Amino acid sequence: MKKLTIFLFIIALALVQIGCNTGSKVEFIEKENQIDVMFEGKLITSYLHGSDLLKPCLYPVKAPSGAVLTRAYPFEEIEGETSDHPHHTGLYFTYASKGEVNGDSFWNLHDVPPQIKHIKVLDIEQEKNEGKITTLSHWINRNNQPILEEKREMEIVVLENEYRVDFTIELTAIDTTVTFQDTKEGMFAIRVADWLTENTKGTLYKSTGEYLNAEGEKTEKNVWGKQSSWVRLEGEKDGKRIGIAIYHHPESINFPTYWHARGYGCFAANPIGQYDFQKGRKEENPQYRTLIIEKGETALFKFRMTIYEGEKKKEQFDQEFKDFSKN
């Protein structure tokens, strides 16, 4: 009888443990000017939205093992790390450096306004191994008037050795037509840690990264300024292969996107720009293009970012793009 009691106790304990492991939720913990995204006590990322920021961003962005994939600067200054382009703040969504959005810029560093300003959290959902947060922001012009409403859904899913984040972003013109002129400075972007770059100028880490696109082309030289449905950047940290893959959804504006993927660490999908990329690749007769959002109309942007550990083959990225395209 005593042995049976002990056996039943062990079974019950195991069931409790299984429940804990399979029932964990992605949690959103709201703090002043930020929302931490947690899973089983570990930080995945933080959504930063302070009034002093030019745009909301995710920082830091971590891999399942805890490795940090974003450069610390300008939030932290670390000796030996690169400190160029202070407007590259973690993971962000923005556009224009020379007034390409109705005469205003939202990409480069400047005084506020212009600014992409977080207004409020619209919804939070927390489920088994996943969670979703929906936010509202305004793109505010130099006269401190909102010209665009940005509704952003970020759905985070925790998989084995992998985080997956789906971004659905709707830009709606509020009370005037909003015109996006052509520039390479955009749009869905992450500034990666120096170790994940192809050619860092920093001294803290050695570059280990390499780009690969859906056409099988590798390195910045062959990926930058081209259109592709996905691009991944993979490197090595503490003996582990770790990578970031970004997928562009076919329903998104101007699919497939151009890639502003720089070897020094700016990894960006830019579905609006065109001329700068065609010119940079020395194509004949490069063409400008413009995105016009009429008053009350909405432009849709959809991306998936996968943060993974362990080396992956091209066929795996191809399959994930197919799966993402069905959503």
ChimeraX attribute file (.defattr): number of C-alpha atoms within 10 A of each C-alpha:
attribute: neighborCount
match mode: 1-to-1
recipient: residues
	/A:1	6
	/A:2	6
	/A:3	8
	/A:4	9
	/A:5	10
	/A:6	11
	/A:7	12
	/A:8	11
	/A:9	12
	/A:10	12
	/A:11	12
	/A:12	12
	/A:13	12
	/A:14	12
	/A:15	12
	/A:16	11
	/A:17	12
	/A:18	11
	/A:19	11
	/A:20	12
	/A:21	13
	/A:22	10
	/A:23	12
	/A:24	16
	/A:25	20
	/A:26	26
	/A:27	25
	/A:28	21
	/A:29	11
	/A:30	13
	/A:31	10
	/A:32	8
	/A:33	14
	/A:34	18
	/A:35	19
	/A:36	20
	/A:37	22
	/A:38	17
	/A:39	19
	/A:40	12
	/A:41	9
	/A:42	14
	/A:43	18
	/A:44	24
	/A:45	21
	/A:46	22
	/A:47	21
	/A:48	21
	/A:49	22
	/A:50	15
	/A:51	15
	/A:52	13
	/A:53	19
	/A:54	25
	/A:55	24
	/A:56	25
	/A:57	23
	/A:58	22
	/A:59	24
	/A:60	22
	/A:61	22
	/A:62	19
	/A:63	21
	/A:64	20
	/A:65	14
	/A:66	11
	/A:67	16
	/A:68	20
	/A:69	24
	/A:70	23
	/A:71	28
	/A:72	21
	/A:73	20
	/A:74	16
	/A:75	12
	/A:76	10
	/A:77	12
	/A:78	13
	/A:79	10
	/A:80	12
	/A:81	20
	/A:82	23
	/A:83	17
	/A:84	12
	/A:85	13
	/A:86	12
	/A:87	18
	/A:88	23
	/A:89	25
	/A:90	28
	/A:91	22
	/A:92	22
	/A:93	20
	/A:94	22
	/A:95	27
	/A:96	23
	/A:97	19
	/A:98	15
	/A:99	15
	/A:100	18
	/A:101	21
	/A:102	15
	/A:103	15
	/A:104	20
	/A:105	22
	/A:106	29
	/A:107	24
	/A:108	18
	/A:109	14
	/A:110	13
	/A:111	11
	/A:112	17
	/A:113	19
	/A:114	21
	/A:115	28
	/A:116	26
	/A:117	24
	/A:118	21
	/A:119	14
	/A:120	12
	/A:121	15
	/A:122	12
	/A:123	11
	/A:124	15
	/A:125	14
	/A:126	16
	/A:127	13
	/A:128	13
	/A:129	18
	/A:130	20
	/A:131	22
	/A:132	21
	/A:133	19
	/A:134	18
	/A:135	17
	/A:136	18
	/A:137	22
	/A:138	22
	/A:139	26
	/A:140	20
	/A:141	21
	/A:142	14
	/A:143	9
	/A:144	12
	/A:145	13
	/A:146	20
	/A:147	21
	/A:148	25
	/A:149	21
	/A:150	22
	/A:151	18
	/A:152	20
	/A:153	21
	/A:154	19
	/A:155	20
	/A:156	24
	/A:157	20
	/A:158	20
	/A:159	12
	/A:160	8
	/A:161	13
	/A:162	18
	/A:163	20
	/A:164	19
	/A:165	20
	/A:166	19
	/A:167	21
	/A:168	18
	/A:169	22
	/A:170	20
	/A:171	21
	/A:172	23
	/A:173	23
	/A:174	19
	/A:175	13
	/A:176	15
	/A:177	16
	/A:178	20
	/A:179	16
	/A:180	20
	/A:181	21
	/A:182	22
	/A:183	23
	/A:184	23
	/A:185	23
	/A:186	25
	/A:187	23
	/A:188	21
	/A:189	25
	/A:190	26
	/A:191	25
	/A:192	25
	/A:193	25
	/A:194	27
	/A:195	24
	/A:196	31
	/A:197	27
	/A:198	22
	/A:199	18
	/A:200	21
	/A:201	17
	/A:202	17
	/A:203	12
	/A:204	14
	/A:205	17
	/A:206	17
	/A:207	23
	/A:208	18
	/A:209	27
	/A:210	18
	/A:211	28
	/A:212	19
	/A:213	25
	/A:214	19
	/A:215	14
	/A:216	12
	/A:217	13
	/A:218	17
	/A:219	17
	/A:220	22
	/A:221	13
	/A:222	15
	/A:223	23
	/A:224	23
	/A:225	26
	/A:226	18
	/A:227	22
	/A:228	18
	/A:229	20
	/A:230	26
	/A:231	26
	/A:232	24
	/A:233	27
	/A:234	23
	/A:235	22
	/A:236	18
	/A:237	19
	/A:238	7
	/A:239	7
	/A:240	13
	/A:241	16
	/A:242	26
	/A:243	25
	/A:244	24
	/A:245	21
	/A:246	25
	/A:247	27
	/A:248	28
	/A:249	26
	/A:250	18
	/A:251	14
	/A:252	18
	/A:253	16
	/A:254	17
	/A:255	18
	/A:256	20
	/A:257	25
	/A:258	26
	/A:259	30
	/A:260	27
	/A:261	26
	/A:262	20
	/A:263	21
	/A:264	22
	/A:265	25
	/A:266	18
	/A:267	28
	/A:268	26
	/A:269	32
	/A:270	29
	/A:271	23
	/A:272	24
	/A:273	29
	/A:274	25
	/A:275	19
	/A:276	18
	/A:277	23
	/A:278	18
	/A:279	14
	/A:280	14
	/A:281	15
	/A:282	10
	/A:283	11
	/A:284	8
	/A:285	9
	/A:286	15
	/A:287	13
	/A:288	14
	/A:289	14
	/A:290	14
	/A:291	17
	/A:292	16
	/A:293	19
	/A:294	16
	/A:295	15
	/A:296	14
	/A:297	16
	/A:298	18
	/A:299	16
	/A:300	15
	/A:301	21
	/A:302	22
	/A:303	21
	/A:304	23
	/A:305	18
	/A:306	22
	/A:307	24
	/A:308	23
	/A:309	23
	/A:310	13
	/A:311	12
	/A:312	14
	/A:313	7
	/A:314	13
	/A:315	11
	/A:316	10
	/A:317	20
	/A:318	17
	/A:319	11
	/A:320	15
	/A:321	21
	/A:322	13
	/A:323	10
	/A:324	17
	/A:325	15
	/A:326	9
	/A:327	7
